[in-house]
Amino acid sequence: MTNPTNTRTLIAALVPGNRVIVHHAPYLLRTAGTAVDETFVLGVLCSMPCDWQARRTVELNLTFEQLNLLAIPDPGQGHPVRDRVAEIAALLAAQDDRFSGWAADVGVPVGSASDEAVKEDLICELDACVAHLYGLDEHDLAVIYDTFSETVDYSDRHAAVLAHFGRLAG
């Protein structure tokens, strides 16, 4: 369940194997592609630019129909920013030993983003990378962070994202 006043609308997660998912939780199951492809999609779905897109249509809960409407930018395998999105998502998702097999498949150590400052920086870099892949500019990022929530001040996060975004553009 979600609504437009929650701090996030689209809450994506990597679910460990052999778990049950409730019927009202839309999920994606990889039937083709690689673990890195899966991780890239996870990274995009966890980003603020993608969440902002979802927020335009979601009222009470995210449905499969709304999930299918989300645009997922994909420049193709081997693109350096795509690769970085996948790496960041993997570092953030591989939190403990439940994900050790998956982490080995995507080439990251388990628990490497446990420091809160490192985690926050990775989240901001993820937002910047995904914004870059969407073809957004600094004005677009301002719209996202200025209009995302009426109750949360995202100015610090916006500034950190812009710092990463500037390195991508430069």
C-alpha positions in Angstrom: 0.0 0.0 0.0 1.2 3.5 -0.7 -0.2 7.0 -1.2 1.1 10.3 -2.6 2.0 11.6 0.9 4.3 8.7 1.8 8.0 9.5 1.6 8.3 7.0 -1.3 5.8 5.6 -3.7 7.7 2.9 -5.5 9.5 0.7 -2.9 11.5 -1.9 -4.8 13.4 -4.7 -3.0 15.4 -7.7 -3.8 13.6 -10.6 -2.1 15.8 -13.6 -1.0 15.0 -17.0 -2.5 12.3 -19.3 -1.1 10.2 -16.4 0.2 6.4 -15.9 -0.2 5.2 -12.6 -1.6 1.7 -11.4 -0.8 -0.8 -11.0 -3.6 -1.0 -7.2 -3.5 2.8 -6.8 -3.9 3.6 -6.5 -7.7 6.8 -8.3 -8.4 9.2 -8.9 -11.3 10.7 -12.3 -11.9 13.7 -12.6 -14.2 13.0 -15.3 -16.8 15.6 -14.0 -19.3 18.8 -11.9 -19.1 21.4 -12.0 -16.5 21.7 -11.2 -12.8 23.4 -8.0 -13.8 20.3 -7.1 -16.0 18.1 -7.8 -13.0 20.3 -5.6 -10.8 20.1 -2.8 -13.3 16.3 -2.8 -13.3 16.3 -3.0 -9.5 18.6 0.1 -9.4 16.3 2.1 -11.7 13.2 1.1 -9.7 14.9 2.2 -6.5 15.8 5.6 -7.9 14.0 8.9 -7.1 13.6 9.8 -10.8 11.7 6.5 -11.4 9.8 6.9 -8.1 8.8 10.4 -9.2 7.4 9.0 -12.4 5.4 6.4 -10.4 4.0 9.1 -8.1 2.3 10.8 -11.1 -0.3 7.9 -11.3 -0.2 5.9 -8.0 -3.0 6.8 -5.5 -3.4 4.0 -3.0 -1.4 1.1 -4.2 1.0 0.3 -7.1 -0.6 -2.1 -9.5 0.9 -4.3 -12.2 -0.7 -2.0 -14.8 1.1 1.0 -13.3 4.4 -0.9 -13.0 4.2 -1.9 -16.7 3.7 1.8 -17.6 7.0 2.9 -16.1 9.7 3.8 -18.6 13.0 2.0 -17.8 15.9 3.6 -19.7 18.3 1.0 -21.0 21.3 2.0 -23.1 22.3 -1.6 -23.4 24.9 -3.9 -21.9 28.4 -2.5 -21.6 27.3 1.2 -21.2 29.4 2.6 -18.3 26.5 4.4 -16.5 24.3 1.3 -16.9 27.0 -0.8 -15.4 27.4 1.7 -12.5 23.7 1.6 -11.8 23.8 -2.2 -11.6 26.9 -2.1 -9.3 25.4 0.5 -6.9 22.1 -1.5 -6.7 24.1 -4.7 -6.0 26.1 -3.0 -3.3 23.0 -1.7 -1.6 20.9 -4.9 -2.0 23.5 -7.4 -0.9 23.1 -6.6 2.8 23.7 -10.0 4.4 24.3 -13.7 3.8 20.8 -14.3 2.5 22.0 -12.7 -0.7 25.5 -14.3 -0.9 24.8 -16.4 -4.0 23.2 -13.5 -5.8 26.0 -11.2 -4.7 28.6 -13.6 -6.1 26.6 -13.7 -9.4 26.8 -9.9 -9.8 30.3 -9.6 -8.4 29.9 -7.7 -5.2 30.8 -8.5 -1.6 28.0 -9.0 0.9 27.6 -6.2 3.4 29.9 -3.7 1.7 27.4 -0.8 2.0 26.7 -1.1 5.7 28.1 2.2 6.7 25.3 4.8 6.7 27.4 7.6 5.0 28.5 5.2 2.3 25.0 4.0 1.8 23.6 7.6 1.5 26.3 8.5 -1.0 25.6 5.5 -3.1 21.8 6.3 -3.1 22.6 9.8 -4.3 24.9 8.5 -7.0 22.3 6.0 -8.1 19.8 8.9 -8.5 22.3 10.8 -10.6 23.1 7.9 -12.8 19.5 7.0 -13.5 18.7 10.7 -14.2 21.5 10.7 -16.7 20.1 7.6 -18.4 16.7 9.2 -18.5 18.3 12.2 -20.3 17.3 14.6 -17.5 19.1 17.8 -16.8 19.6 19.9 -13.7 16.3 21.7 -14.1 14.5 18.3 -14.4 16.2 17.2 -11.2 15.1 20.4 -9.4 11.5 19.6 -10.5 11.8 16.1 -9.1 13.2 17.1 -5.7 11.1 20.3 -5.3 7.8 18.6 -6.1 8.3 15.1 -4.8 6.8 15.6 -1.3 5.0 18.4 0.5 6.3 17.1 3.9 9.9 16.1 3.3 12.7 18.5 2.5 15.0 16.8 -0.1 17.3 19.8 -0.6 20.4 18.1 0.9 19.8 14.9 -1.2 19.2 17.1 -4.3 22.5 18.9 -3.7 24.4 15.5 -3.3 22.7 14.2 -6.4 23.7 17.3 -8.4 27.4 16.8 -7.3 27.3 13.3 -8.8 25.3 14.4 -11.8 27.9 17.1 -12.6 30.7 14.5 -12.7 28.6 12.4 -15.1 27.9 15.4 -17.4 31.5 16.7 -17.2 
